[in-house]
Amino acid sequence: MSGTVAIREATAAVWFDFGGVLSPPIPELFAAYERKTGITPGQLQTAMAEVAAESGLPPLATIELAHASEAEWGRALGQALGRAAPAVDLSVCDLERFGVRWFEDIEVNAGMVELLIEVRDRGHKVGILTNNVVEWETIWRRIVDLDDVIDAIVDSCKVGVRKPDPEIFKIAAIRLKTPADHNVLIDDVPENCAAARASGWSAINFRNNSQTADALRKLLDGWEKAASGGARRMKEMARHAH
């Protein structure tokens, strides 16, 4: 049997989360929603948890998995908010179209967009791996405005599984035709990062733009160095074989 060496391919696939990574941090989104509606983060989170308890799933999971429509979920949320925030005028919220108000005046995290484009310009694949909602797709994709840049979107409401389910990482890797260990997740939820690592991926737990950019650049520098070294070894073996 002829001798061979395993060579890491030069191309990685870097997957960016939307909520909390490409969007502003989640606490900022809750604070913005309070300014628009008068509903405090605590009131909204209490109501969301109450709706989730009825389904036995984590908050937002019923709409992130498309088990319920936004309108159905919004009606249930309105009932829960009536108990959690009885003094708030819910008529200003349009809860059956929750996403319209939630994302109103929200801007993309420009630093992460710049990093995503940098990764693509280094020759790697880039994607968005998100737990999201059918009715919100037009809104959030307009906010990030990356349709002409990214290689793939894997959205929980389209594939029927959500982070941290390991199945969604398998789906994403297949989508970009990359082995598990060629994928990197950038996500603000530690549980999702842990699940990605358990699936053979690398993961960076987003805390802020500079920390994330430094960590990803270091990871890709090592990746590219290893790939380059492997290619040199293969050329050297080929030269000596003749």
ZISULLIN-V178907 format. One record per helix or strand of 3 or more residues. SS is the DSSP state (@ for helix, = for strand). FROM is the first residue (numbers start at 0). TO is the last residue. Records with the same first field share a line. If there is no record, write none. Layout:
SS=FROM-TO / FROM-TO
This chain:
==12-15 / 124-129 / 151-154 / 182-186 / 201-204
@=17-21 / 25-36 / 40-54 / 60-63 / 69-83 / 89-91 / 94-101 / 109-120 / 133-143 / 155-158 / 165-174 / 179-181 / 189-197 / 208-240
